């Protein structure tokens, strides 16, 4: 396993910087990610969500709480809860207000904490909402929205696995 140190040659998706004033157009380079699976850090007993770049084999491990991991894993496994979970409720609220979740973005890593935003489209405009990364991932899975991560996040915390080296044992839904 090695830390990602150089920029890959993969395509970057320019997105506006979260929190930019209206009309601000300077792009921020982003990498599209998928949820590879959910694992458990054996030392800390904390769940980890593994995000994987869509264009190469770089993984970003995100430590999350147990309930958030369960919500993410439930969606990955296509399990339906008997009653809506909080993330299901949030998606229903957005839908009922004629909005949609456009994308979620892991925007940064500060003091060992990932930061994210959820981009909502409503009334012909996009609104950025600050979010915990685990909640943003759970919402993206439920809404079918793409997940992005800032280049800096992938470069700072991304991990590449050597050929033949097993990726963390993980639980995931069907391919």
FENJO-V832182 format. One record per residue. SS is DSSP state (hx for helix, st for strand, lp for the rest). PHI is phi in degrees with one decimal (999 if undefined). D_CENTER is the distance of its C-alpha to the mean C-alpha in Angstrom with 1 decimal. Layout:
BEGIN
ss->SS phi->PHI d_center->D_CENTER
ss->SS phi->PHI d_center->D_CENTER
END
This chain:
BEGIN
ss->lp phi->999 d_center->21.4
ss->st phi->-137.5 d_center->21.2
ss->st phi->-71.0 d_center->19.2
ss->lp phi->-77.9 d_center->18.1
ss->lp phi->-117.2 d_center->20.8
ss->lp phi->-113.0 d_center->21.5
ss->lp phi->-72.4 d_center->19.7
ss->lp phi->-75.3 d_center->19.4
ss->lp phi->-91.8 d_center->21.2
ss->lp phi->-68.9 d_center->18.3
ss->lp phi->-66.2 d_center->18.0
ss->lp phi->-108.5 d_center->16.1
ss->st phi->-106.1 d_center->15.0
ss->st phi->-77.6 d_center->16.7
ss->st phi->-128.3 d_center->15.2
ss->st phi->-63.7 d_center->17.2
ss->lp phi->-68.3 d_center->16.5
ss->lp phi->-58.3 d_center->15.1
ss->lp phi->80.6 d_center->18.3
ss->lp phi->-69.4 d_center->20.6
ss->lp phi->-65.7 d_center->23.9
ss->lp phi->-54.6 d_center->24.7
ss->lp phi->87.8 d_center->25.8
ss->lp phi->-71.5 d_center->24.0
ss->lp phi->-119.8 d_center->23.0
ss->lp phi->-61.8 d_center->22.3
ss->st phi->-76.9 d_center->19.2
ss->st phi->-123.2 d_center->16.5
ss->st phi->-73.3 d_center->15.4
ss->st phi->-128.1 d_center->11.9
ss->st phi->-115.3 d_center->10.7
ss->st phi->-76.3 d_center->9.1
ss->st phi->-126.0 d_center->6.8
ss->st phi->-125.4 d_center->7.3
ss->st phi->-86.6 d_center->7.0
ss->st phi->-76.5 d_center->10.4
ss->st phi->165.9 d_center->11.4
ss->st phi->-121.9 d_center->12.2
ss->st phi->-132.6 d_center->15.0
ss->st phi->-130.4 d_center->17.2
ss->st phi->-73.3 d_center->18.3
ss->lp phi->-66.8 d_center->22.0
ss->lp phi->-74.3 d_center->23.3
ss->lp phi->-94.7 d_center->21.5
ss->lp phi->61.9 d_center->20.9
ss->st phi->-98.6 d_center->17.4
ss->st phi->-68.7 d_center->14.6
ss->st phi->-128.7 d_center->11.9
ss->st phi->-97.9 d_center->8.7
ss->st phi->-98.2 d_center->8.9
ss->st phi->-93.8 d_center->6.5
ss->st phi->-125.4 d_center->9.3
ss->st phi->-63.4 d_center->10.4
ss->lp phi->-76.9 d_center->12.1
ss->lp phi->-105.9 d_center->15.3
ss->lp phi->-161.0 d_center->16.1
ss->lp phi->-101.5 d_center->15.8
ss->st phi->-109.1 d_center->13.7
ss->st phi->-114.3 d_center->11.4
ss->st phi->-116.5 d_center->9.3
ss->st phi->-82.5 d_center->10.2
ss->st phi->-120.8 d_center->8.7
ss->st phi->-75.3 d_center->11.7
ss->st phi->-132.4 d_center->11.5
ss->lp phi->-77.0 d_center->14.5
ss->hx phi->-64.2 d_center->16.4
ss->hx phi->-69.1 d_center->16.2
ss->hx phi->-67.4 d_center->12.4
ss->hx phi->-61.2 d_center->12.4
ss->hx phi->-63.3 d_center->15.2
ss->hx phi->-65.2 d_center->13.5
ss->hx phi->-68.0 d_center->10.6
ss->hx phi->-63.2 d_center->13.3
ss->hx phi->-59.4 d_center->15.7
ss->hx phi->-71.2 d_center->13.8
ss->hx phi->-60.5 d_center->13.2
ss->lp phi->-93.4 d_center->17.0
ss->lp phi->55.8 d_center->17.9
ss->lp phi->-87.8 d_center->19.7
ss->lp phi->-106.7 d_center->21.0
ss->lp phi->-73.1 d_center->21.8
ss->lp phi->-63.8 d_center->25.4
ss->lp phi->-131.4 d_center->24.2
ss->lp phi->-61.1 d_center->21.1
ss->lp phi->-83.6 d_center->18.5
ss->hx phi->-55.0 d_center->17.2
ss->hx phi->-69.3 d_center->14.1
ss->hx phi->-64.7 d_center->16.6
ss->hx phi->-61.2 d_center->18.9
ss->hx phi->-60.1 d_center->16.5
ss->hx phi->-63.7 d_center->15.9
ss->hx phi->-64.0 d_center->19.7
ss->hx phi->-63.1 d_center->20.5
ss->hx phi->-60.6 d_center->18.6
ss->hx phi->-60.1 d_center->20.4
ss->hx phi->-67.4 d_center->23.7
ss->lp phi->-98.0 d_center->23.7
ss->lp phi->57.0 d_center->23.3
ss->lp phi->-111.0 d_center->19.9
ss->st phi->-150.1 d_center->16.8
ss->st phi->-86.8 d_center->13.1
ss->st phi->-82.7 d_center->12.9
ss->st phi->-167.1 d_center->9.3
ss->st phi->-121.3 d_center->6.4
ss->st phi->-134.8 d_center->6.4
ss->st phi->-83.0 d_center->6.0
ss->st phi->-90.9 d_center->9.7
ss->st phi->-172.4 d_center->11.5
ss->st phi->-134.3 d_center->12.8
ss->st phi->-130.9 d_center->16.0
ss->lp phi->52.0 d_center->18.3
ss->lp phi->62.7 d_center->16.0
ss->st phi->-125.0 d_center->13.4
ss->st phi->-75.3 d_center->10.0
ss->st phi->-119.5 d_center->10.0
ss->st phi->-143.8 d_center->7.9
ss->st phi->-138.6 d_center->9.5
ss->st phi->-112.9 d_center->9.8
ss->st phi->-100.0 d_center->12.3
ss->st phi->-107.9 d_center->15.1
ss->st phi->-110.6 d_center->18.1
ss->st phi->-155.1 d_center->21.4
ss->lp phi->51.5 d_center->25.0
ss->lp phi->75.2 d_center->24.3
ss->st phi->-134.0 d_center->22.1
ss->st phi->-106.1 d_center->18.5
ss->st phi->-125.1 d_center->17.6
ss->st phi->-93.5 d_center->14.8
ss->st phi->-122.1 d_center->14.1
ss->st phi->-63.8 d_center->13.1
ss->st phi->-151.7 d_center->10.7
ss->st phi->-68.9 d_center->9.9
ss->hx phi->-61.2 d_center->6.3
ss->hx phi->-63.1 d_center->7.2
ss->hx phi->-67.6 d_center->8.8
ss->hx phi->-61.6 d_center->6.3
ss->hx phi->-63.7 d_center->4.4
ss->hx phi->-61.1 d_center->8.1
ss->hx phi->-66.7 d_center->9.2
ss->hx phi->-59.9 d_center->7.5
ss->hx phi->-62.0 d_center->9.0
ss->hx phi->-72.1 d_center->12.1
ss->hx phi->-91.3 d_center->12.6
ss->lp phi->69.3 d_center->11.9
ss->lp phi->-90.2 d_center->9.9
ss->st phi->-70.5 d_center->8.3
ss->st phi->-113.7 d_center->4.9
ss->st phi->-123.0 d_center->6.4
ss->st phi->-135.6 d_center->7.1
ss->st phi->-61.3 d_center->10.6
ss->hx phi->-48.6 d_center->13.2
ss->hx phi->-60.9 d_center->14.4
ss->hx phi->-66.3 d_center->11.3
ss->hx phi->-64.7 d_center->11.5
ss->hx phi->-67.4 d_center->15.3
ss->hx phi->-77.9 d_center->15.5
ss->hx phi->-121.8 d_center->13.5
ss->st phi->-71.2 d_center->13.1
ss->st phi->-125.9 d_center->15.5
ss->st phi->-106.2 d_center->17.6
ss->lp phi->-98.2 d_center->19.6
ss->lp phi->-69.0 d_center->23.2
ss->lp phi->-56.0 d_center->24.7
ss->lp phi->84.7 d_center->25.8
ss->lp phi->-80.6 d_center->23.9
ss->lp phi->-69.7 d_center->22.0
ss->lp phi->-72.7 d_center->18.3
ss->lp phi->-42.5 d_center->17.7
ss->lp phi->-58.4 d_center->19.3
ss->lp phi->-148.7 d_center->16.7
ss->st phi->-107.7 d_center->16.7
ss->lp phi->-146.7 d_center->15.1
ss->lp phi->-78.6 d_center->16.2
ss->lp phi->-63.5 d_center->18.5
ss->lp phi->-64.0 d_center->17.8
END
